[in-house]
Amino acid sequence: MLKVEAINVGYGALQVLWEVSVEVGEGELVSVIGPNGAGKTTLIKTIVGLLRPRANHGSRGGGRITFRGRRIDGLAPEKIVRQGIAVVPEGARVFPEMTVLDNLKIGAAVPRARTRQARSLAEVFALFPRLEERIAQPARTLSGGERQMLAIGRALMACPDLLLLDEPSLGLQPTLVKGIMDTIRRINERGITVFLIEQNIHFSLRMSHRGYVLEHGRVVLEGKGSELLGNPHVRLSYLGV
Amino acid sequence: MTNDSVRSVEQLTVAGQTILNGILQGGVYAAAAVGLSLIFGVSGILNAAHGELVMLGAFGTYWLFKLYRVDPLLTLPISFALLFLLGYALQYLVLNRTLGSPLLVSLLVTFGISLILVNAALRVWSADYRMMTVPYLDRSLTLGPFIVPLSRLAAFAVGVGAVAGLYWLLQRTELGRMIRATAQDREMASLVGVNPRLVYALAFGLGSGISGVAGSLVAFYSPVEPNMGLTYTLFAFSVVVLGGMGYIPGVLWGGFALGIAQALTETYIETGLSLLVVFFLLYLVLQFMPAGILGKGRIE
């Protein structure tokens, strides 16, 4: 469904991603793990069009990104998400001065989701009853966990085929992390393809079909979630055992 | 009644009439300023050509009335539509190229636009002052001891209505949600499928259209000329600062404050000093209440 092929991405003279290739198949839940600064967020930003692969990088160029066989690298973010990709960015980035309801409604701004708005809203409230309790509150008054719920709900309002999540558990208290992770698994079980970036590999790799390990801007390992969790390098670097 | 009490009743009537005049004028100032507030709040552009949009709206109404005998009230939607298109085009074709540059760049570009508009207007319409007289708006209502000219009352009602309508649109419609989302986090708005460049153009169009309507209202009761824009740019900046930068309903209170201060100056001090008083008031607010008289503006 999503194919990232040998992309090179950087900021000015600083290159962050080196020939990174990642693939996500229809219906899969795929995780990317890696230490801070490995380029995980850069990878998501490039997929959604906030950053572009380098135009000139040797004979291979900056690489290419395709979604359902169509090239999306180089398109504006709003054109990429309209094809059925929704994103929960790092830090949730809810619209602070808008109410919970308005944050959810704006999630359905893409043409494909507009007519299904009422049904999507009911589904999101079924998934996160807490959001319905807070429906008229400005998003800035929500707790960190509620903001993540709202960001996930906003993304679901777009009726996406592919959901990208950038560290949804970051900064949440441990008791909430399991809840968010369970929700992500349930979203995937409903048929939405999920591409998850997560530091909390204990949860993420166990529920993932496949995973990638990104270090220093390069994919150093890939495999089934359970295999990676048993890999000596992963166990030593990320679990300390 | 004694002479003294007659005099004090007269004084009270004059004071009341002055404040009433100020409020009526303030409604129009609010409409003339709300576009500036909207455009600044959404795209961060300080539009130095703002008053010229008011001037164009005023001329639109004047010529439609003078040449084609269009009822002045019917010119309001025409004024809105024409100025909306102009604003939309200015943002889409010119100002979108300044996105991401420092504030000074858009300020310089809009200053250039204002020079072009003023000089084009001088060239086409000359520097003459033009005044239109509308028979049915020329009458006055008498409310107890107070006199309310119909032209002023109509201008006030439409002006306040335009501000309220814009507020409703921002809070209650899909377009309003898109505009607010873009104002709060442009990148995130694009990630939910909103095209920020289109939203900026629509916001500029809306702000410009309302300014045009305000100009049409001004033409109901005061002369129209190409250089009138500068005053309205200054008034609009003052109103927005008084009401709080980026806080849309604040323009009503800012407009009333400006209108009343100006009317009081003209009645009790001297007509020529009204601008001085306005700027002194502005100075006081910036110094002591930088978030506006309601404290709801954005300070950066």
Interface residues (C-beta under 8 A of the other chain):
Chain A: V48 L50 A76 P77 E78 V81 R82 A86 V87 P89 R93 F95 P96 E97 M98 D102 K105 I106 G107 A109 V110 P111 R154 A158
Chain B: E174 R177 M178 R180 A181 Q184 D185 E187 M188 A189 S190 L191 V192 G193 V194 N195 P196
